[in-house]
Amino acid sequence: MKGCMPKLTLVLLLTVACSRSLFGQSLPERFDWEGSAFAGVSFVGTRNFSTSVSGSAQETSRTVGVHYAPGYQIGLRLKENLGGEYWGADLEYSFANQPLRLTNLTPSIQNLPLGQSIHQFSYSVSYTAFSPADRLRPYFKVGAGTSLFYIHGDSKDEALRLGVALEDSWKFAVNWGGGLTYRFDDQSAFTFDFKDQLTGLPSYGLPSVTRVVNGLYEPGVSRSGLLHNVQFKIGGSFQWDWW
């Protein structure tokens, strides 16, 4: 299902874009700056990792699960329309409530639910099709930035009580996506966005190997591959010139 989302989004963009003549062409002015606020949903999914166990005669590996629940997302974006009519660059910040659950860390910790927020910062370059005179314009964008995986304080305390010391994790990120803008007057617009934010898996302060010391488990989780944070957002924007 998740693998179909980008394809469905691209089909939607192409279908609506082809019908742009239905929306008229009565907005001749292009402004230099655009500010947006948005809200939506964020999906990451579940990853399972075969993690080596050292110091144990009974087992050599454990399958540790990292489960991200879907969550709401809100954010702000500041865009500069660059020279010409089609290119732009933007700075974006978003906050997502993304509960986390770790499974099979040790024989005694089979399920560890955690409160988590994901803060994302990105700089992106976009290309917007059609003329600024068109009310409906599809766009595509790519960029880079960083993501902060922040574990809530009460969850850290509960995990520490169980012998699991957790830390917040920063990860470098790249992103790609697209969307539609529909201008309903000279300076205001409605927006729909799709975005895939890619990072490595955060460590949360855990080692990559589980260790058994004096019969006690020190949990770890092996990490490999990329984490896809898929986002769907709607919002509004306002355009202006500084002078």
N, C-alpha and C positions, 0 to 999 in steps of 0.2 A: 504494500500500500504506500509506504513512504517513498519508494522509488518512483512511483507514478506521479507524485506531486509536482516536481519541476516540469514534466511533460504536459500535464493538464494545465499548468499555469501558462506555458508558452502557447498552447492551443488557444486559450482564452485571450491572450494578448493579440495574437494574429487575427482571430475572428472578429474581435471588437475593433481592431485597428482598420480592418478592411471596410468597415461600415462608417468611417469617420465622416463621410459626406452627409450623413443624417444629422450631424450636430452643428452644421453651419460653420462659417468662417468670418466672424464679425469682431475679432479681437486683435487689432493690428499692433498693439504696443507690447514690447518685451522689456521687462524690468531686470535690473542687474542682480538683485538679491531676492532670496525666497526663504522664509522661515516656516517650518512645519512642526506640528504636534501629531502624534499617532498613538494608536493602541491596537493590540492584537493578541495573537497566541503564538507560543513558542514550543517546538517539539524537538527533543533530542533522542529519546528512545532508550534502549537497553544494550549494554555490551557485556560479554562474558569473557574472562581471561583465565587461561590456564597458568597458575602461579606456582612456581617451585617452592617446595618446603625443605628447609635444611635443618639438620639436627634431630630428625625423627626417624625411628626405625619402622614406624607403621605406615607412613605415607610419604610420597615424594612430590606430590603436587595437589593443588586444590583448584576448583573452578570458582573463581570469585566473580560475583555479579555486580555491575554498576548500573543502577536503574534510575533514569530521569523521568519524573512525571511531567506531563504537559502543564504549562503555566501561562498566566497572563503576562503581557509585556506592554510597557509604555515607554515613550521616548520623545526626543526633540532632534531636529535637524536644521542646520543652517547651510544653505546652498548659494554659491556664486555662479551666475550664468557667465561663462567665459566668452571670449571673442567669437563672433558669428552667432548663429541662431540655434545651434544644436548641442554644443558641448557645455558641461558644467562640472563643478567639483563641490563636494559637501563634507561637512563634519557632522557626525551623528553620535548621540549617546542614547543608550536604552537600558532599561531595568526590567528584568524578568524574574518572576517568582517561580523557581524551578526546584521543587522538592526532590531530594536525593535519597536513595536507599541502597545500602551495601549488603550483599548477602554472602553467606558461607565464608566469612573472614576467618573464623576459627571454629573448632567443634562446639564451643560454648556461645559463639556469637553468629547465629544463623541469619539474623535479620536486624539491621541497624538503620532505622529511618532518621533522616536528618532534614532540618530546615535549611534551605539554600537559596541564595539570590545570585543571579548572573548579571554583572555589569559589563556592558560592551561599549567600546570606543572605536570609531572607525573613520577613515578618510577615504573617500571614493571618487572616482571619475565616472561621469555618465554621458551617454549619448541619447538624445531625445529626438525621435523621428517627427516628421512633418513640420510645418511652419508654425511659429508662435501665433499666427492668426487662427490656427485651428483650436477649437475648444478641447478636443480630445487628442491627447498625445501619448503614445507608448514610449517607454524608455528602458534602457539596459545599463547596468553599472557593474564595475568591479572595484575592489579596494582592499585595504589592509588596515590592521589596527591591533587591538588587544582585548582580552576578556578576563575579567576577575571572577573567579568562582568563590563566592563568599559563604562560608558556613556560619549559621546564626550562633550567637553566643551560648544559648541554652542547649543547643545540640552538641556543641563542643564539650560543654560540661558533662552532659550525659554520656557521651562517648568516652571521655576521660575516666569517668567512674567505672566504665567497663574495661579500662586499660587500653583504649585506643586514642592516641594523641593526634588530633587533626589540625591542619593549618589551611588557610586560604591559599589559593593558587592563581597566579597570573599565567596566561598563555598567549603567545603571538597568534594572530588570526588573519585569515584572508577571507574575502567574501565576494559573492557574485549574486546577481538578482536582476529584477526588473519590476515594472509596474505600469500604471496608467495615471495620468492626471486629467481631470476634467475641469476647465475653468468656467465658472458660472457667472463671473463678471470680470471687469478689467484686471483686478488684482487678487481675487480669491479663487481657490481651487479645491476640489475634492481629490484625494489620492488613494490608490490601492497599491500595496507593495508586496512582493515576494522576495525573500532573501535567504541565502544559505551561508551561515557563518561557520568556517572550518577552523578547528584548532586541534592540537594534540590532546590526549586525555590528561586532565590535571592529576597531579599526584596526591593532593590533599595531605602532604607531609608523610605519606606512607612509603616505606621502601618497596622495591620491586620484587622482593623475595620474602616469603613467610619464614620466620625462624622459630625454632623450639629451643628454649634455653632453660635448663633445669626443669624440664617437663611443662613449662609455661609457653604458650603461643604468643609471639610478637607478630601481629598481622601485617601483611603486605599485599600488594596487588601488582601484577605485571601489567605493563601498558604498551600498546602498539596500535598503529593505525591512526586514522583521523576521526574526530568527533564532528558530526554534522548537526548544527543547530538550525533547523528549518523554521522560518517565521512567515506569518501572514498578517498584514497590518492594514488598517484603514485610518485615514486622518484628514486633516485640512491644512492648507497652506495659504500664506499671504505674501505677495510680492511688492517690492518697493525699490526706489532709488535713494541713495544717500543725498544726492543733490540734483 
